[in-house]
Amino acid sequence: MATVELRFSALPEHVRTARLVAAAVARRAGVDEAVLDEVRLAVGEACTRAVGLHQHGGISAPVRVLLIEEEKQFSIEVGDEAPHAPVRARPAGEVLGDADAETEEDEMGLAVISGLVDDVEVSAGESGGSIRMRWPTTPPAALFT
């Protein structure tokens, strides 16, 4: 099992670098070429979400991205250190406040990721959260047959 760890300051300009690194490592791990655009988009969405959470919360810790190559799958985990409050139900017609609008934007980002990736796990707590995404890999073709 090979792992690449990337940490970057919570600045939007670093999200592009994370996307490029994720796509390159995914390609090397054996993720199908047809899926690489989805990898890029999902990682970009997850990293943008983490950057926003860090900036809004005034958190100076870096965003972390783990790229994990396993035998038959490739995983990417994007982690933040922002405290996550439990989501509360909102009555129909209630006007959104700033915090609610941010929650709705966060939920939209998670919906986009779920639409791009079949295997997604989201965890969140008081000490931060993570989004773990998985894709199947194909073994490299034999050099000599």
BAKOL-109748 format. One record per residue (C-alpha): residue number from 0; residue in three letters; x, y, z. Coordinates in steps of 0.02 Angstrom, whole numbers. Each point is the difference from the previous one (the first is absolute). Example, Ala and Ser with C-alpha at 12.3 -4.5 7.8 and 13.67 -1.06 7.14 Angstrom:
<pt><num>0</num><residuo>Ala</residuo><u>615</u><v>-225</v><w>390</w></pt>
<pt><num>1</num><residuo>Ser</residuo><u>69</u><v>172</v><w>-33</w></pt>
END
This chain:
<pt><num>0</num><residuo>Met</residuo><u>0</u><v>0</v><w>0</w></pt>
<pt><num>1</num><residuo>Ala</residuo><u>76</u><v>164</v><w>-58</w></pt>
<pt><num>2</num><residuo>Thr</residuo><u>-56</u><v>166</v><w>74</w></pt>
<pt><num>3</num><residuo>Val</residuo><u>35</u><v>178</v><w>-55</w></pt>
<pt><num>4</num><residuo>Glu</residuo><u>-39</u><v>138</v><w>125</w></pt>
<pt><num>5</num><residuo>Leu</residuo><u>-27</u><v>178</v><w>-54</w></pt>
<pt><num>6</num><residuo>Arg</residuo><u>-25</u><v>146</v><w>120</w></pt>
<pt><num>7</num><residuo>Phe</residuo><u>-34</u><v>176</v><w>-58</w></pt>
<pt><num>8</num><residuo>Ser</residuo><u>-45</u><v>169</v><w>74</w></pt>
<pt><num>9</num><residuo>Ala</residuo><u>-187</u><v>31</v><w>-5</w></pt>
<pt><num>10</num><residuo>Leu</residuo><u>8</u><v>113</v><w>-152</w></pt>
<pt><num>11</num><residuo>Pro</residuo><u>-107</u><v>-22</v><w>-156</w></pt>
<pt><num>12</num><residuo>Glu</residuo><u>151</u><v>12</v><w>-116</w></pt>
<pt><num>13</num><residuo>His</residuo><u>68</u><v>-164</v><w>70</w></pt>
<pt><num>14</num><residuo>Val</residuo><u>-155</u><v>-101</v><w>-47</w></pt>
<pt><num>15</num><residuo>Arg</residuo><u>56</u><v>-12</v><w>-182</w></pt>
<pt><num>16</num><residuo>Thr</residuo><u>165</u><v>-77</v><w>54</w></pt>
<pt><num>17</num><residuo>Ala</residuo><u>-91</u><v>-129</v><w>106</w></pt>
<pt><num>18</num><residuo>Arg</residuo><u>-111</u><v>-45</v><w>-149</w></pt>
<pt><num>19</num><residuo>Leu</residuo><u>151</u><v>-23</v><w>-115</w></pt>
<pt><num>20</num><residuo>Val</residuo><u>94</u><v>-106</v><w>127</w></pt>
<pt><num>21</num><residuo>Ala</residuo><u>-154</u><v>-108</v><w>34</w></pt>
<pt><num>22</num><residuo>Ala</residuo><u>-28</u><v>-33</v><w>-186</w></pt>
<pt><num>23</num><residuo>Ala</residuo><u>183</u><v>-45</v><w>-28</w></pt>
<pt><num>24</num><residuo>Val</residuo><u>5</u><v>-121</v><w>147</w></pt>
<pt><num>25</num><residuo>Ala</residuo><u>-169</u><v>-74</v><w>-49</w></pt>
<pt><num>26</num><residuo>Arg</residuo><u>63</u><v>-32</v><w>-177</w></pt>
<pt><num>27</num><residuo>Arg</residuo><u>156</u><v>-85</v><w>67</w></pt>
<pt><num>28</num><residuo>Ala</residuo><u>-106</u><v>-105</v><w>119</w></pt>
<pt><num>29</num><residuo>Gly</residuo><u>-102</u><v>-70</v><w>-143</w></pt>
<pt><num>30</num><residuo>Val</residuo><u>-161</u><v>102</v><w>7</w></pt>
<pt><num>31</num><residuo>Asp</residuo><u>-87</u><v>-8</v><w>-170</w></pt>
<pt><num>32</num><residuo>Glu</residuo><u>41</u><v>148</v><w>-113</w></pt>
<pt><num>33</num><residuo>Ala</residuo><u>-186</u><v>31</v><w>-28</w></pt>
<pt><num>34</num><residuo>Val</residuo><u>-21</u><v>36</v><w>186</w></pt>
<pt><num>35</num><residuo>Leu</residuo><u>147</u><v>119</v><w>25</w></pt>
<pt><num>36</num><residuo>Asp</residuo><u>-105</u><v>155</v><w>-34</w></pt>
<pt><num>37</num><residuo>Glu</residuo><u>-119</u><v>-55</v><w>137</w></pt>
<pt><num>38</num><residuo>Val</residuo><u>149</u><v>-24</v><w>117</w></pt>
<pt><num>39</num><residuo>Arg</residuo><u>60</u><v>177</v><w>-38</w></pt>
<pt><num>40</num><residuo>Leu</residuo><u>-172</u><v>77</v><w>25</w></pt>
<pt><num>41</num><residuo>Ala</residuo><u>-37</u><v>-96</v><w>161</w></pt>
<pt><num>42</num><residuo>Val</residuo><u>168</u><v>42</v><w>77</w></pt>
<pt><num>43</num><residuo>Gly</residuo><u>-20</u><v>182</v><w>-52</w></pt>
<pt><num>44</num><residuo>Glu</residuo><u>-172</u><v>7</v><w>81</w></pt>
<pt><num>45</num><residuo>Ala</residuo><u>60</u><v>-85</v><w>161</w></pt>
<pt><num>46</num><residuo>Cys</residuo><u>154</u><v>112</v><w>13</w></pt>
<pt><num>47</num><residuo>Thr</residuo><u>-100</u><v>158</v><w>-36</w></pt>
<pt><num>48</num><residuo>Arg</residuo><u>-121</u><v>-51</v><w>138</w></pt>
<pt><num>49</num><residuo>Ala</residuo><u>143</u><v>-29</v><w>123</w></pt>
<pt><num>50</num><residuo>Val</residuo><u>82</u><v>166</v><w>-46</w></pt>
<pt><num>51</num><residuo>Gly</residuo><u>-165</u><v>90</v><w>28</w></pt>
<pt><num>52</num><residuo>Leu</residuo><u>-26</u><v>-82</v><w>168</w></pt>
<pt><num>53</num><residuo>His</residuo><u>176</u><v>47</v><w>56</w></pt>
<pt><num>54</num><residuo>Gln</residuo><u>-15</u><v>179</v><w>-60</w></pt>
<pt><num>55</num><residuo>His</residuo><u>-172</u><v>26</v><w>76</w></pt>
<pt><num>56</num><residuo>Gly</residuo><u>57</u><v>-76</v><w>166</w></pt>
<pt><num>57</num><residuo>Gly</residuo><u>165</u><v>97</v><w>5</w></pt>
<pt><num>58</num><residuo>Ile</residuo><u>97</u><v>-164</v><w>4</w></pt>
<pt><num>59</num><residuo>Ser</residuo><u>183</u><v>15</v><w>-48</w></pt>
<pt><num>60</num><residuo>Ala</residuo><u>34</u><v>-188</v><w>-10</w></pt>
<pt><num>61</num><residuo>Pro</residuo><u>28</u><v>-69</v><w>-175</w></pt>
<pt><num>62</num><residuo>Val</residuo><u>-127</u><v>-100</v><w>-98</w></pt>
<pt><num>63</num><residuo>Arg</residuo><u>59</u><v>-180</v><w>-17</w></pt>
<pt><num>64</num><residuo>Val</residuo><u>-23</u><v>-117</v><w>-147</w></pt>
<pt><num>65</num><residuo>Leu</residuo><u>45</u><v>-185</v><w>9</w></pt>
<pt><num>66</num><residuo>Leu</residuo><u>16</u><v>-96</v><w>-164</w></pt>
<pt><num>67</num><residuo>Ile</residuo><u>-2</u><v>-186</v><w>38</w></pt>
<pt><num>68</num><residuo>Glu</residuo><u>38</u><v>-136</v><w>-127</w></pt>
<pt><num>69</num><residuo>Glu</residuo><u>-63</u><v>-170</v><w>55</w></pt>
<pt><num>70</num><residuo>Glu</residuo><u>-8</u><v>-167</v><w>-89</w></pt>
<pt><num>71</num><residuo>Lys</residuo><u>-165</u><v>25</v><w>-93</w></pt>
<pt><num>72</num><residuo>Gln</residuo><u>-49</u><v>178</v><w>42</w></pt>
<pt><num>73</num><residuo>Phe</residuo><u>64</u><v>177</v><w>10</w></pt>
<pt><num>74</num><residuo>Ser</residuo><u>-58</u><v>114</v><w>142</w></pt>
<pt><num>75</num><residuo>Ile</residuo><u>12</u><v>186</v><w>30</w></pt>
<pt><num>76</num><residuo>Glu</residuo><u>-36</u><v>74</v><w>170</w></pt>
<pt><num>77</num><residuo>Val</residuo><u>-17</u><v>188</v><w>19</w></pt>
<pt><num>78</num><residuo>Gly</residuo><u>4</u><v>57</v><w>181</w></pt>
<pt><num>79</num><residuo>Asp</residuo><u>-35</u><v>162</v><w>89</w></pt>
<pt><num>80</num><residuo>Glu</residuo><u>17</u><v>56</v><w>180</w></pt>
<pt><num>81</num><residuo>Ala</residuo><u>-159</u><v>103</v><w>8</w></pt>
<pt><num>82</num><residuo>Pro</residuo><u>-123</u><v>-45</v><w>137</w></pt>
<pt><num>83</num><residuo>His</residuo><u>-162</u><v>-66</v><w>-76</w></pt>
<pt><num>84</num><residuo>Ala</residuo><u>-165</u><v>28</v><w>89</w></pt>
<pt><num>85</num><residuo>Pro</residuo><u>-141</u><v>-124</v><w>-22</w></pt>
<pt><num>86</num><residuo>Val</residuo><u>-118</u><v>45</v><w>-141</w></pt>
<pt><num>87</num><residuo>Arg</residuo><u>-170</u><v>57</v><w>62</w></pt>
<pt><num>88</num><residuo>Ala</residuo><u>-163</u><v>-14</v><w>-94</w></pt>
<pt><num>89</num><residuo>Arg</residuo><u>-65</u><v>165</v><w>-68</w></pt>
<pt><num>90</num><residuo>Pro</residuo><u>-189</u><v>32</v><w>-8</w></pt>
<pt><num>91</num><residuo>Ala</residuo><u>-68</u><v>39</v><w>-173</w></pt>
<pt><num>92</num><residuo>Gly</residuo><u>-1</u><v>186</v><w>-37</w></pt>
<pt><num>93</num><residuo>Glu</residuo><u>132</u><v>44</v><w>132</w></pt>
<pt><num>94</num><residuo>Val</residuo><u>115</u><v>140</v><w>-59</w></pt>
<pt><num>95</num><residuo>Leu</residuo><u>182</u><v>-51</v><w>-15</w></pt>
<pt><num>96</num><residuo>Gly</residuo><u>126</u><v>89</v><w>110</w></pt>
<pt><num>97</num><residuo>Asp</residuo><u>185</u><v>11</v><w>-43</w></pt>
<pt><num>98</num><residuo>Ala</residuo><u>40</u><v>-162</v><w>92</w></pt>
<pt><num>99</num><residuo>Asp</residuo><u>-147</u><v>-89</v><w>-84</w></pt>
<pt><num>100</num><residuo>Ala</residuo><u>55</u><v>61</v><w>-172</w></pt>
<pt><num>101</num><residuo>Glu</residuo><u>174</u><v>-69</v><w>33</w></pt>
<pt><num>102</num><residuo>Thr</residuo><u>-75</u><v>-166</v><w>55</w></pt>
<pt><num>103</num><residuo>Glu</residuo><u>-105</u><v>-6</v><w>-158</w></pt>
<pt><num>104</num><residuo>Glu</residuo><u>155</u><v>37</v><w>-107</w></pt>
<pt><num>105</num><residuo>Asp</residuo><u>94</u><v>-137</v><w>93</w></pt>
<pt><num>106</num><residuo>Glu</residuo><u>-142</u><v>-123</v><w>-32</w></pt>
<pt><num>107</num><residuo>Met</residuo><u>1</u><v>47</v><w>-185</w></pt>
<pt><num>108</num><residuo>Gly</residuo><u>187</u><v>-37</v><w>-11</w></pt>
<pt><num>109</num><residuo>Leu</residuo><u>-27</u><v>-170</v><w>80</w></pt>
<pt><num>110</num><residuo>Ala</residuo><u>-142</u><v>-34</v><w>-123</w></pt>
<pt><num>111</num><residuo>Val</residuo><u>116</u><v>39</v><w>-146</w></pt>
<pt><num>112</num><residuo>Ile</residuo><u>133</u><v>-118</v><w>68</w></pt>
<pt><num>113</num><residuo>Ser</residuo><u>-130</u><v>-137</v><w>26</w></pt>
<pt><num>114</num><residuo>Gly</residuo><u>-55</u><v>23</v><w>-180</w></pt>
<pt><num>115</num><residuo>Leu</residuo><u>178</u><v>-21</v><w>-64</w></pt>
<pt><num>116</num><residuo>Val</residuo><u>59</u><v>-144</v><w>111</w></pt>
<pt><num>117</num><residuo>Asp</residuo><u>-94</u><v>-162</v><w>33</w></pt>
<pt><num>118</num><residuo>Asp</residuo><u>94</u><v>-43</v><w>161</w></pt>
<pt><num>119</num><residuo>Val</residuo><u>7</u><v>149</v><w>120</w></pt>
<pt><num>120</num><residuo>Glu</residuo><u>11</u><v>8</v><w>189</w></pt>
<pt><num>121</num><residuo>Val</residuo><u>-22</u><v>164</v><w>93</w></pt>
<pt><num>122</num><residuo>Ser</residuo><u>46</u><v>16</v><w>182</w></pt>
<pt><num>123</num><residuo>Ala</residuo><u>-8</u><v>155</v><w>108</w></pt>
<pt><num>124</num><residuo>Gly</residuo><u>20</u><v>44</v><w>181</w></pt>
<pt><num>125</num><residuo>Glu</residuo><u>58</u><v>134</v><w>119</w></pt>
<pt><num>126</num><residuo>Ser</residuo><u>183</u><v>-21</v><w>-49</w></pt>
<pt><num>127</num><residuo>Gly</residuo><u>-24</u><v>0</v><w>-189</w></pt>
<pt><num>128</num><residuo>Gly</residuo><u>-66</u><v>-103</v><w>-141</w></pt>
<pt><num>129</num><residuo>Ser</residuo><u>50</u><v>-101</v><w>-151</w></pt>
<pt><num>130</num><residuo>Ile</residuo><u>-65</u><v>-55</v><w>-167</w></pt>
<pt><num>131</num><residuo>Arg</residuo><u>64</u><v>-168</v><w>-59</w></pt>
<pt><num>132</num><residuo>Met</residuo><u>-28</u><v>-45</v><w>-183</w></pt>
<pt><num>133</num><residuo>Arg</residuo><u>41</u><v>-168</v><w>-81</w></pt>
<pt><num>134</num><residuo>Trp</residuo><u>19</u><v>-58</v><w>-179</w></pt>
<pt><num>135</num><residuo>Pro</residuo><u>38</u><v>-174</v><w>-67</w></pt>
<pt><num>136</num><residuo>Thr</residuo><u>166</u><v>-30</v><w>-86</w></pt>
<pt><num>137</num><residuo>Thr</residuo><u>53</u><v>-118</v><w>-135</w></pt>
<pt><num>138</num><residuo>Pro</residuo><u>162</u><v>-96</v><w>19</w></pt>
<pt><num>139</num><residuo>Pro</residuo><u>138</u><v>54</v><w>-120</w></pt>
<pt><num>140</num><residuo>Ala</residuo><u>11</u><v>-106</v><w>-157</w></pt>
<pt><num>141</num><residuo>Ala</residuo><u>141</u><v>-124</v><w>-6</w></pt>
<pt><num>142</num><residuo>Leu</residuo><u>150</u><v>64</v><w>-95</w></pt>
<pt><num>143</num><residuo>Phe</residuo><u>32</u><v>-166</v><w>-84</w></pt>
<pt><num>144</num><residuo>Thr</residuo><u>-136</u><v>-126</v><w>-40</w></pt>
END
